[in-house]
Amino acid sequence: MSRTAILSSALALLTGGALWGARARPIYNEHADARQLIRAAVARASRNGTNVVLVFGANWCPDCHALDAQMRKPELARLIARDFIIVNIDVGRFDKNVRLAAKYGVPLRRGIPALAVLNSHGQLLYAMSQGQFANARTLSYPAFLQFFCKWAPKR
């Protein structure tokens, strides 16, 4: 096996099976109007009684792909489908949606992915201000599960 193939395999394992970089499946719509996506998510959340999670990240970011892979694992995916609306917000090379991240208390300089949780009325419940998921490749599945369980709406 070539050194490149070994490196690619290792990176795939580190990111939960997703290859990162230019070859990875895009997570973030680089052309989307993030403010419109948030408005639509809050409107839907208000009808469903769910919370909204804003995920600030970028397609080039391996930790963003690691978070996405964890969120797709069956138990967590069911929890998210039941209790949350996810809005992926592209930050480009830290040159897009920067003011929007700041509006929601997310300092991008601490790293991505960075999340903010809104209630069903669009009010901020929580913002990652310390880069808690910026090292998502090194975090265990229970860390992600715990986060989403903590911020699920109380029913």
N, C-alpha and C positions, 0 to 999 in steps of 0.2 A: 504494500500500500504506500502510495506517495505521501510525502510530508503534508501536502495540501489536503489530501483526502483524510488523513488522520486528524489534522486540525479542524476540518469541516465537521467530521464526526464528533469530535470533542465539543465543539461549539454547539452542535445540535443537541447533545446531551445536556449541556449547561443551560440551554434555553428551553428545556422541556420538550425537546424534539423539533422545535422550529428552527430552521436555518435563519440566520439574521443577515442583515445587510441588504444589498440590492436584490438578492434572490428570494428573500422572504416574502411571504404573503403580506400584502399591505394591511395594516391595522387601521391606520389613520387616513381619512380622505383629505388629501393635501389641498383640495379646492373647495371644501365645504365652508359654509358660513357658520362658524361655531356658535355665534349668538342665536341664530335661527334654530340650530340643533338643540340648544339649551331650552329655548322657549317651547319648542315642540315637546321635548322630554318632560318639562314641568307641567305642561297642559295634560299630557298623558298620565303622569304620576298623580296629578290631582284627581283624575277620574278613577284611578286604580288603587290609590292609597299606598303607593310605593315611594321609595326614596330615589333620588337621582345621584349617580356617581359620575363626576367629571374626571376623566382620565387624561391628563396632560402628558403628551409623549410625542414620539416621532418614529417613523418607519425604519430609520437607520439605527435605532437604539436597541441593543440586545436585551437590556433589562425590561424594556417595554414588551418585547416578544416573550420574555420569560413570564411576566405578569399575565399576559394574554393566554399563554399556555396553561398556567395554573387556573385561571378563571374558566377554562373550558373542561376541566376535570369534572366528572359527573356530579359528585356531591355539591361542589361549589357552583357549578353551572345551574343546577336545580334551584339552589338558594337564590342566586342572582336573578334567574328568570321569574321567580315568585315575588321577590322583594325589592328589586331595583330596576332602574332603567340606566343603562350605561351610555355615556356620551364620550366618545373618543375625540379629543381635541388635538390637532396637529400643532406642534410648536416649531416645526421646521428645524432650522439650526439655531434655535433660540431667537428667531427673528419674526415669529408669527404668534399671534394670540398672547403675547407677553402681558399686555395690559389686562386682558381678560383673566389670565392666571392671577395677576396681582389683585384684581377685583375680588376674587374668591379666596384670597389669603394664601396663595401658593407661590412661594418664591422659587422660580425656576433655577436660580443659581445654585440651589441645594441639590439639584439633579432630577432626572425623570426616570421612570414614570412618577408622577405626583398626582394625588387624588384629592378631590373635594367632595363632600357629601352634602346634598341639599335635601330638605324635606319635601313633601308633596306640594308645598306652596312656593318652593324655590328659595326658601330661607336656608342660609348656610348653617349646617350642623357641625361640620368639622373640615379642617383643611390640613393637609400634610405640610407642615412648615419646616420640617427638619430633614427632608429627603428620606423618609422612612422606607420607601420602596425603591430608591435609586440603585440599590444593590439587589434587586429582585432575583438575579441569578443565584445568589447565595442563600436566599431565604427558604425555609422549609414550607411545605404545603400548609401545615397547621397555622403558620403566621398569616397567610392569606385568608384562610377559613375563619380564623379568629376575628380579623378585621371586619369581614363582611357580616359575621354574626353580630358583632358589637353594634354595627350601624344599620341593621335591618329595622324596619319600622316595628314598633310594638303593636301587636294586634290583640 
